[in-house]
Amino acid sequence: MDQSTLILSLLFTLTISTTTLFSPVFARTFDTEFDITWGDGRGKVLNNGELLTLSLDRASGSGFQTKKEYLFGKIDMQLKLVPGNSAGTVTAYYLKSKGDTWDEIDFEFLGNLTGDPYTMHTNVYTQGKGDREQQFHLWFDPTADFHTYSVLWNPHHIVFMVDDIPVREFKNLQHMGIPYPKLQPMRLYSSLWNADQWATRGGLVKTDWSKAPFTASYRNFRADACVSSGGRSSCPAGSPRWFSQRLDLTAADKMRVVQRKYMVYNYCTDTKRFPQGFPKECRH
């Protein structure tokens, strides 16, 4: 265990021994956990707070964010994406901190023509720098039903998961001089917006506004996470498994299968983009 991880672990132990804030894992209601931040009524909380929908039309998209900020945790949300001809639309679902040197953990779902697969775009920003894109075609229709998209974020790594299957891992390689998100608390955000200048086939396919409004749906938000407020972080009672969780052999094998079969872009293999050599983390 490197020094920074040891310090974080000690701070975590101190926090959970002194905090009075407990965060049991259960589905949270959207009316108590989220603020709809833009869209002029296009974001709606329904079914007594159990369902949230975002809509996009020619005039505007919409978005929401959590009321709380988190510093490490396991975040789950079930999404059902825009059905039919969703070309040009982007459903973004991500964690992000504040400021000019922000950290960010991204899912973005790039719409497509009816019958063509969605592209799931992932990225990690550290201190305001991203350029770590990996993209996948999902192995199911993400518009037919709800599926769970998760982020595990602890001092060791960030893991992107789909229906509890790991699809990507970003390791803490600070000992190699690679920044890692560990100090800046993040909110969870989501938005539905028009990006037809680049989202579908590099912008060749434009949004068909005759199909508007486009709607994405959300349910079963769970945050088993340390909540940050006023410069202090309050963590769940006990010793959460996620704080020290790493990929076991079975999970790592599942991730390799997904990457081999469904990954359609990996910055770590893009020789045209990095003719002088790949970023250091690509060696691990």
Disulfide bonds with the S-S distance in Angstrom:
Cys226-Cys235 2.21
Cys268-Cys282 1.94
